[in-house]
Each structure stands twice: as C-alpha cells, then as structure tokens.
Amino acid sequence: MSAAPRAGPAAAPAERGRPLGVGLVGVGRWGMRLGAALRRAGGVKLVSCYARTAEAREAAARELACSGAPALEALLDDRRVEAVVVATPNASHEAIALAAAARGLHVFVEKPIAPDEAAARRMAAACDRAGVTLQVGHAFRRLGASRAAHRLARSGALGTVVLAEANFSLPGAFAPGNWRSHRATLPGGPMTQLGVHHADTLQAWLGPAVRVRGSLAHVAADADIDDVAVAVLEHGSGARSVIACSYVSPKTYRIRLYGTRANLELRTAMALWPETERMDAETTLTLETGSGSRRVPFEVRDMLVDELEAFGRCARSGEAPETGAEEGIAALRVVLGVLPPEEAGEVAR
C-alpha cells in the first residue's frame, strides 16, 4: 500500500472553509456510530466507507449516504478522501494508520491507540513525518459534565483531590468466533475496551500516572475472557485512582472524586448507550460538602461530534489535537499495566 502523499502540515487558505473529506474504515457497531456522528458534525464530510464484506459496506454506504469502497486501498486512494476515521479492531490500527500517512491522509483512530507502545510510537512517527494529524478517539473527556468536573477540580473547589473511583461496565454478548470473546484476542477484557476511557479522563484531570497496578479475573462470562478488571493508578501528585470495569454487570458509567474540601460525582444514564449524543442530557454532576450537596450545571455536549469537529479543525490548521499520540499512549499504559507480562503486547480493541 503506497502512493504519493497528498497533504501537508496544514491546508491552504482556500481549503480551510471546505469540509474535510473523510473515509470511514470499519462499519461495525461503533463505526456506524462514528459515521452517524460525522453526518451531524460540521467541518467534516463522510465521502466513503470500507468494510471487508460487500454486504456490510453496501449496507453502511446506504445508511450513511456515502460511497462504499471495494478495497481499503481504493478508499485510501480516493481523491475525495483527505482523512480516515479508523474503527477496526485495535490490532489493525497500525497498518491502516501507516498506509494512510504514506498517502498524506490525516488519521483518527479509535482507542486504544495500538496493541503496544512500540506500535503507537511507529504510528506517531509516520504521521509526524507526513505532516498529518493523528488523533485518538477518547471521547468521554468531552462530555459537558466531564468538562465541568475538570474545571471544578482545577479551580480548587474540591480542595486537593486525593482519590478517584471510576466504573465503566457493559454486559458483553460474546458471540462464538468474535474476537471480543477470547482472551487471546482481547487480553485485558473490559479494561482494554471500557476502563481505557477512564484511564484517559482521570489522567487528564489528575495528571499522568507514574505507576499502575491491577487485577484481571474470569468470574461469570460464558466465554474464555476476563470479565472483570481493576486498575490502581498512582498520580504524580500522590493522588490515587481506582478504575473498575465489568463485562457481566448492568450498564454503568460513573466517576467520583474525593477532595480535602468536597467530593464530586459524575453519573450518566447508561441505559441510553450507545446513543452518545443523548448521554449528557441524562448525566448528573453532584458536589458534596459537609453541609450538603448540590447539582452542578453544565453545557450539554455531543461528545462524538465534538471530537470529530476538533479532528477536522486540527487537520485543516495543523493544530495539535487534544487527544493525540501521547494521550493515547498514556491511556494504553494503564491497560498494559494491568496485563500479565506475557500478554502486554497483545492488546486488541
């Protein structure tokens, strides 16, 4: 997969007002969510999609009102495509990103960024050499409630944050033969798929983790997969974060911060999942002090639209993305810190 590069570090002035032409690679459940968000977003335009089977890509092309590419190379070589949004299993992220960068295409890749840090570094280096944007899809920090929580923590309203507890749980289907149903193809289980979101958000709020410890277990799933996971993060400030996640428990997304003056809890109505555009409207942010509690108002956001519009702006301007390679690697390190050493190089999204 090689072709002459077609883009530079930033768009020419005439291009900056034109929507960024996007090709979607992967049209599974999450890929279709990203495709729908691309249609809601401004500054980007979905022009093509690719899936391995003709049936899947034709159905996606009809639903998303774009063309269906018969091969990955055809999508990457489509002159309308200036950037790719990659929503495929994590093990394939590197190859797709390198092929896109070689053609001068900007790259948005879902979390976690790659199977291991070496692969992530190769992706970052290729995009840097090509002068294109590499953005990682860590969307939950972009919820309006998350932005408000970050501002409160940063303002000192909680005092010094000393502890955080976070949970993200979703029951899994574990269809036979699906890569998500086997420890060999999804080491880390829910930490790789779910906890990685908290790994990004908590480090954005509390600073980088300097040490990670964790535990994985297979408790109840009818599949050869670790279905519960816990990570303990030690932040440079001395604060501790605990991330817990499950593949066999009811849908849950919450974060609780404990400070020396107040506590803060973010809780969203996960019954709406995966309708991410509706989540903020059903999310509560509660500040608790010794004298009582109160709800904290915040701006309702569409987190997927927010991140995709940001991707379009960065691609056009050359501005560094909020969740670039380094942020993606920081979250990946939490996943790798939980895995047994023999599995740490085999993370699959």
C-alpha positions in Angstrom: 0.0 0.0 0.0 1.9 3.1 -1.2 1.1 6.2 -3.1 2.4 9.7 -3.3 1.5 11.9 -0.3 -1.4 14.3 -1.0 -1.4 16.6 2.1 0.9 18.9 4.0 1.1 20.1 7.7 -1.9 22.5 7.2 -4.4 23.2 4.5 -4.1 26.1 2.0 -6.3 29.1 2.9 -8.8 28.1 0.2 -9.3 24.7 1.7 -9.8 25.9 5.3 -13.5 26.7 4.7 -14.2 23.4 2.9 -15.3 20.3 4.9 -12.6 17.7 5.4 -13.3 14.7 3.2 -13.4 11.6 5.4 -13.2 7.9 4.7 -14.6 5.5 7.4 -12.7 2.3 7.8 -14.7 -0.3 9.8 -18.5 -0.2 9.9 -19.3 -2.4 12.9 -21.5 -1.1 15.8 -19.1 1.7 16.8 -18.0 2.5 13.3 -21.6 3.2 12.4 -21.9 5.4 15.5 -18.9 7.4 14.3 -20.4 7.5 10.7 -23.6 9.0 12.0 -21.7 11.5 14.1 -19.7 12.5 11.0 -23.0 13.3 9.4 -24.1 15.5 12.4 -20.7 17.3 12.6 -19.6 20.4 10.9 -16.3 20.9 9.1 -16.1 17.2 8.1 -17.9 15.2 5.3 -18.1 11.5 5.1 -17.5 10.5 1.5 -16.6 6.8 1.6 -16.6 3.8 3.8 -14.9 0.4 3.8 -15.7 -3.0 5.3 -14.2 -6.4 4.4 -17.5 -7.8 3.2 -19.5 -6.4 0.3 -22.8 -6.8 2.2 -21.6 -4.8 5.2 -20.1 -1.9 3.2 -23.1 -1.7 0.9 -25.5 -1.6 3.8 -23.3 1.0 5.6 -23.0 3.2 2.4 -26.8 3.2 2.1 -27.4 4.2 5.7 -24.6 6.8 5.8 -25.3 8.2 2.3 -21.7 7.8 1.1 -19.9 5.5 -1.4 -18.7 2.1 -0.5 -15.0 1.3 -1.3 -14.4 -2.2 -2.7 -11.0 -2.4 -1.0 -9.1 -0.5 1.6 -6.6 0.7 -1.0 -9.5 2.1 -3.1 -10.7 4.2 -0.1 -7.2 5.4 0.7 -6.6 6.4 -3.0 -9.9 8.1 -3.4 -9.1 11.7 -4.3 -12.0 12.9 -2.2 -10.6 11.3 1.0 -8.3 13.6 2.9 -8.5 11.8 6.2 -9.5 8.4 7.7 -11.6 7.5 10.7 -10.5 4.1 11.8 -12.9 1.9 13.8 -11.5 -1.5 13.4 -10.0 -4.0 15.9 -7.0 -2.5 17.6 -4.5 -5.0 16.2 -5.2 -3.4 12.7 -4.7 0.2 13.7 -1.0 0.5 12.9 -1.1 -0.9 9.4 -4.1 1.3 8.4 -2.5 4.4 10.0 0.8 3.8 8.3 -0.9 3.3 4.9 -2.9 6.5 5.4 0.1 8.6 6.5 2.1 7.4 3.5 -0.6 8.9 1.3 -0.7 12.2 3.2 -4.0 11.4 4.9 -4.9 12.6 8.4 -5.7 9.8 10.9 -8.4 9.5 13.6 -8.1 6.1 15.3 -10.3 4.7 18.0 -9.0 3.8 21.4 -6.8 2.2 22.5 -4.3 3.6 20.0 -2.5 0.4 19.3 -1.6 -3.1 20.7 1.5 -1.8 22.4 3.6 1.3 22.9 6.1 0.4 20.1 3.3 0.3 17.5 1.8 3.5 18.8 5.2 5.2 18.5 5.5 4.0 14.9 2.1 5.4 14.1 3.0 8.8 15.7 6.3 8.9 13.8 4.8 8.1 10.5 2.1 10.8 10.9 4.7 13.3 12.1 6.9 12.6 9.1 4.0 13.1 6.7 2.9 16.3 8.5 -0.6 14.9 9.2 -2.8 14.9 12.3 -3.0 11.8 14.4 -6.0 11.9 16.9 -7.1 9.2 19.2 -10.8 8.7 20.0 -11.0 9.3 23.7 -14.4 11.0 23.7 -15.7 10.7 27.3 -13.4 13.6 28.5 -15.5 15.7 26.1 -18.9 15.2 27.8 -20.2 18.6 29.1 -20.3 17.1 32.6 -16.7 15.9 32.2 -15.5 19.4 31.2 -17.4 20.9 34.2 -15.9 18.3 36.6 -12.4 19.1 35.3 -12.9 22.9 35.8 -14.1 22.3 39.3 -11.2 20.1 40.2 -8.8 22.6 38.7 -10.4 25.6 40.4 -9.7 24.2 43.9 -13.4 23.8 44.7 -12.7 20.3 45.9 -9.5 21.3 47.8 -6.8 18.8 46.9 -8.1 15.8 45.1 -6.7 12.7 46.9 -8.7 9.9 45.5 -10.9 9.0 42.5 -13.1 6.0 41.9 -14.4 5.2 38.5 -16.5 2.4 36.9 -17.5 1.6 33.4 -19.4 -1.7 32.9 -21.3 -3.1 30.0 -22.7 -6.7 29.6 -21.0 -8.4 26.7 -22.6 -10.7 24.1 -19.6 -13.0 23.5 -20.7 -14.4 20.2 -18.7 -17.6 19.2 -15.8 -16.7 17.0 -15.9 -13.0 17.7 -12.5 -11.5 18.6 -14.0 -9.9 21.7 -15.0 -13.4 23.1 -11.5 -14.7 23.7 -8.7 -13.8 26.0 -6.1 -14.5 23.2 -7.6 -11.8 21.0 -8.8 -9.4 23.7 -6.3 -9.6 26.6 -7.4 -7.2 29.4 -11.1 -7.7 28.6 -13.1 -4.8 29.9 -10.1 -2.7 30.9 -9.0 -2.7 27.2 -12.4 -1.8 25.9 -14.0 0.2 28.7 -11.6 1.1 31.5 -9.3 2.8 29.0 -11.8 5.6 28.7 -11.4 6.4 32.5 -7.6 5.9 32.1 -7.7 8.9 29.7 -10.2 11.1 31.6 -8.6 10.6 35.0 -5.1 11.4 33.8 -6.4 14.5 32.0 -8.0 15.7 35.3 -5.4 14.5 37.9 -2.2 14.3 35.9 -0.2 11.3 34.5 0.0 8.1 36.3 3.5 7.3 37.5 2.7 3.7 38.5 -0.1 1.3 37.6 -1.1 -2.0 39.3 -4.1 -4.1 38.5 -6.0 -7.4 38.6 -8.0 -9.4 36.0 -10.4 -12.3 36.5 -12.8 -14.5 34.7 -15.8 -14.8 37.1 -19.1 -15.3 35.2 -18.9 -14.8 31.5 -19.8 -17.8 29.2 -16.6 -17.2 27.2 -12.8 -17.5 27.6 -12.4 -13.9 28.5 -11.5 -11.9 31.6 -14.8 -10.3 32.5 -13.7 -8.1 35.4 -10.7 -5.8 35.8 -9.4 -3.3 38.3 -6.5 -0.8 37.9 -4.9 1.3 40.6 -3.2 4.5 39.3 -0.7 6.4 41.3 -0.6 10.0 40.1 2.4 12.3 40.4 0.5 14.4 42.9 0.2 11.5 45.2 -3.5 11.0 44.5 -4.7 7.5 43.8 -7.3 6.5 41.2 -9.2 3.2 41.1 -10.7 2.0 37.8 -13.1 -0.9 37.9 -15.0 -2.4 35.0 -17.1 -5.5 34.2 -18.4 -7.3 31.1 -21.1 -9.1 33.1 -22.8 -6.3 35.1 -25.5 -3.8 34.2 -24.5 -0.7 32.2 -22.7 1.7 34.5 -20.6 4.9 33.9 -19.6 6.9 36.9 -16.6 8.8 38.3 -16.3 10.0 41.9 -13.6 12.5 43.1 -12.7 12.9 46.7 -11.1 16.1 47.8 -10.0 17.7 51.1 -12.9 20.2 50.9 -15.6 18.4 48.8 -16.4 15.4 46.8 -17.8 15.3 43.2 -19.7 12.6 41.5 -20.5 12.3 37.8 -23.1 9.7 36.9 -24.7 9.1 33.5 -27.8 7.2 32.5 -26.1 4.3 30.6 -29.5 2.8 29.6 -29.1 5.2 26.6 -25.8 3.6 25.5 -24.7 3.7 22.7 -26.7 6.8 21.9 -23.8 9.1 23.0 -25.5 12.2 21.7 -28.2 11.8 24.4 -25.9 11.0 27.3 -25.1 14.5 28.6 -28.8 15.3 28.9 -29.2 12.4 31.3 -26.0 12.9 33.3 -25.8 14.4 36.8 -22.9 16.2 38.4 -23.2 16.5 42.1 -20.9 18.4 44.5 -20.9 17.2 48.1 -19.6 19.1 51.2 -20.0 18.6 54.9 -23.1 20.8 54.8 -25.0 19.0 52.0 -25.0 18.5 48.2 -26.0 20.4 45.1 -26.3 19.7 41.4 -23.7 21.4 39.2 -25.0 22.8 35.9 -23.0 22.2 32.7 -23.3 22.6 29.0 -24.8 19.6 27.2 -22.5 18.3 24.5 -22.5 15.7 21.8 -19.1 14.1 22.6 -18.6 12.3 19.2 -19.5 15.4 17.2 -17.2 17.4 19.5 -14.1 15.1 18.8 -14.8 14.8 15.1 -15.2 18.5 14.6 -11.9 19.0 16.6 -10.2 16.5 14.3 -11.4 18.5 11.2 -10.1 21.7 12.7 -6.7 20.2 13.6 -6.3 18.6 10.2 -7.0 22.0 8.5 -5.0 24.2 10.8 -2.1 21.9 11.8 -3.0 22.5 15.5 -2.1 19.6 17.8 -5.2 17.5 18.9 -6.2 17.4 22.5 -6.0 13.6 22.4 -3.0 12.9 20.2 -0.5 10.1 20.3 0.9 10.9 23.8 -2.5 11.0 25.4 -3.4 7.7 23.6 -0.2 6.1 24.8 -0.8 7.3 28.4 -4.2 5.6 28.4 -2.7 2.5 26.8 0.0 2.2 29.5 -2.8 1.8 32.1 -4.2 -1.2 30.1 -0.7 -2.7 29.7 0.0 -2.1 33.4 -3.0 -4.4 34.3 -2.0 -7.2 31.9 0.2 -10.1 32.9 3.7 -9.6 31.3 3.2 -12.3 28.7 0.0 -10.6 27.4 1.1 -7.0 27.5 2.0 -6.9 23.8 -1.2 -8.4 22.6 -3.9 -5.9 23.4 -6.7 -5.9 20.8 -9.5 -3.4 20.6 
